[in-house]
Amino acid sequence: MNKKTSTDFCSQEPNFPEHGFMTFLFIMHQENTLGVYPLITLFTSMSEVGPTIEEILDKANPEDGAVISESAIVVPVTFLSRYPLRREFWTNPSHHFDDDNRIKEFMPILTKYQFYQLLVTPASYKKEAWIFHATIPFLISMPGSFVENFMLLSDWPVDQSAKSAGIYAFGQPQRYNWKTQEICRFDEETNKKMDSLN
């Protein structure tokens, strides 16, 4: 986590939503899928997805030829427990956790979601509201030391005033058209496509 100098560590308890979802975008070139990108934001409403993607499109470089498909993937998540944060999580990060790392870690979720849980971190507290990040998945069978090591060693930004992070269970991924707001379950063809991307 990013190193901080303020003394206001672990002073506020985030109000984690009971239910939410994360979104995966298909990055396309012409009609071929280049990859799948997991958005960082933990959403609590489907109505938030479209405007967020529109913001991404506004910042995208149209000259590289890549586009975002209207068809996305939403994965519902359900709150399980809190993970207490400690001041030492901000003192000595030694590993950079970037987009490439996140993409690699999240890919198995699309076909094997039932074997994973999600670490959700409080990103910031502004105007009396928390912003949460869908940070990293981890195998349910992994020892609790995985989250501990991630929090101690990574430079992932977490609000220093937060008393806890959240642990969430994944639900079944679904296809979502962020323009028409239509939702449908994965079909066999989509499952094969997801397996091929892993």
C-alpha positions in Angstrom: 0.0 0.0 0.0 1.1 3.6 -0.6 3.2 4.9 2.3 1.5 7.7 4.3 2.8 10.2 6.8 -0.5 11.2 8.4 -1.3 10.1 12.0 -4.9 9.4 11.1 -4.5 5.7 10.6 -7.4 3.2 11.0 -9.8 5.7 12.5 -13.0 5.1 10.4 -15.0 1.9 9.8 -16.1 1.7 6.1 -19.8 0.8 5.4 -19.2 -2.1 3.0 -22.3 -2.8 0.8 -23.9 -6.2 1.4 -24.2 -6.7 -2.3 -22.4 -5.3 -5.3 -20.7 -6.4 -8.5 -17.6 -5.9 -10.6 -17.5 -5.5 -14.3 -15.2 -6.9 -17.0 -14.8 -5.1 -20.3 -14.1 -6.8 -23.7 -11.3 -4.8 -25.5 -11.8 -5.4 -29.2 -9.8 -4.7 -32.4 -12.1 -4.9 -35.4 -14.1 -8.0 -34.5 -11.3 -9.8 -32.6 -11.1 -9.8 -28.8 -7.8 -8.5 -27.6 -8.5 -9.1 -23.9 -10.7 -8.7 -21.0 -10.2 -5.9 -18.5 -11.5 -6.0 -14.9 -12.7 -2.5 -13.8 -11.4 -1.4 -10.4 -14.6 0.1 -9.1 -16.9 -2.1 -7.0 -20.4 -1.1 -8.2 -23.6 -1.1 -6.2 -25.9 -0.2 -9.0 -26.1 -1.2 -12.7 -26.9 2.4 -13.5 -23.3 3.3 -12.6 -21.7 1.1 -15.2 -22.7 2.9 -18.4 -21.5 6.4 -17.3 -18.2 4.9 -16.0 -17.5 3.2 -19.3 -18.4 6.4 -21.2 -15.8 8.2 -19.1 -13.2 5.6 -20.1 -14.1 6.0 -23.7 -13.7 9.8 -23.5 -10.1 9.3 -22.3 -9.3 6.5 -24.8 -7.0 7.0 -27.7 -9.0 6.3 -30.9 -5.9 6.1 -33.0 -4.8 2.7 -31.5 -7.8 1.0 -33.2 -9.0 -0.7 -30.0 -12.6 -0.4 -28.9 -14.7 -1.4 -26.0 -17.5 -3.9 -26.8 -21.1 -3.1 -25.8 -21.2 -6.5 -24.3 -19.5 -6.7 -20.9 -19.5 -9.2 -18.0 -20.9 -8.5 -14.6 -20.0 -10.6 -11.6 -22.2 -10.3 -8.5 -20.4 -10.3 -5.1 -21.8 -10.7 -1.6 -20.2 -9.4 1.6 -18.8 -12.1 3.9 -16.5 -10.4 6.5 -14.2 -7.6 7.4 -10.4 -7.9 7.4 -8.8 -5.6 10.0 -6.2 -3.1 8.7 -3.1 -2.2 10.7 -0.8 0.8 10.5 2.1 -1.3 9.4 0.3 -2.1 6.1 1.4 1.4 5.0 5.0 1.4 6.1 7.1 -0.6 3.7 5.5 -1.6 0.4 8.0 -3.5 -1.7 5.9 -4.9 -4.7 4.2 -2.9 -7.4 0.7 -4.2 -8.2 -0.4 -2.9 -11.6 -3.0 -3.5 -14.3 -1.2 -6.5 -15.8 -1.1 -8.2 -12.4 -4.8 -7.6 -11.8 -5.8 -8.9 -15.3 -3.8 -12.1 -14.7 -5.3 -12.6 -11.2 -8.9 -12.0 -12.2 -9.1 -14.1 -15.4 -9.9 -17.4 -13.6 -12.9 -15.8 -12.0 -14.8 -15.9 -15.3 -15.0 -19.7 -15.3 -14.1 -20.8 -11.8 -15.7 -18.1 -9.6 -17.0 -20.5 -7.0 -13.4 -21.3 -5.9 -12.5 -17.7 -5.2 -13.2 -14.8 -2.8 -12.6 -11.1 -3.4 -10.6 -8.6 -1.4 -12.3 -5.2 -1.5 -10.3 -2.2 -0.3 -11.6 1.3 0.7 -10.0 3.6 -1.9 -11.1 6.9 -0.5 -13.6 8.7 1.8 -15.0 11.8 0.2 -18.1 13.8 1.1 -19.1 11.2 3.7 -19.1 8.4 1.2 -16.6 5.6 0.6 -15.3 4.5 -2.7 -14.4 0.8 -2.9 -12.1 -1.1 -5.1 -12.4 -4.7 -6.3 -8.7 -5.3 -5.6 -7.7 -8.9 -6.0 -9.2 -12.4 -5.9 -7.8 -15.3 -3.9 -8.5 -19.0 -3.7 -10.8 -20.0 -0.9 -8.4 -22.8 -0.1 -5.5 -20.4 0.4 -4.4 -19.6 4.0 -5.3 -16.3 5.5 -1.7 -15.2 5.0 -2.4 -14.4 1.3 -4.4 -11.3 2.2 -1.9 -10.4 5.0 1.1 -10.6 2.6 -0.7 -8.6 -0.1 -1.6 -5.8 2.4 1.9 -5.7 3.8 3.9 -5.9 0.6 1.9 -4.3 -2.3 1.7 -0.6 -3.1 -2.0 -0.8 -3.9 -3.6 2.5 -2.7 -5.9 2.1 0.3 -7.3 4.9 2.4 -5.2 5.1 5.5 -8.1 6.1 7.7 -10.0 2.8 7.0 -10.2 0.3 9.9 -10.9 -2.7 7.6 -11.0 -4.1 4.2 -13.8 -6.4 3.0 -14.0 -10.1 1.9 -16.7 -11.0 -0.6 -18.0 -14.1 -2.3 -18.4 -14.3 -6.0 -21.6 -15.1 -7.8 -22.2 -16.4 -11.3 -20.9 -14.1 -14.1 -23.5 -12.8 -16.5 -23.3 -10.9 -19.8 -24.4 -7.3 -19.7 -25.0 -4.8 -22.5 -24.0 -1.6 -20.8 -25.8 0.5 -23.5 -29.2 -1.3 -23.5 -28.8 -2.5 -19.8 -29.8 -6.1 -20.8 -28.6 -8.9 -18.7 -28.4 -12.6 -19.7 -26.6 -15.7 -18.5 -23.5 -17.1 -20.1 -24.2 -19.6 -22.9 -21.9 -22.5 -23.9 -20.2 -20.4 -26.6 -19.4 -17.6 -24.1 -18.0 -20.2 -21.6 -15.7 -21.6 -24.3 -14.5 -18.1 -25.2 -13.7 -17.4 -21.6 -11.7 -20.6 -21.2 -9.7 -19.7 -24.3 -8.7 -16.3 -22.8 -7.4 -18.0 -19.6 
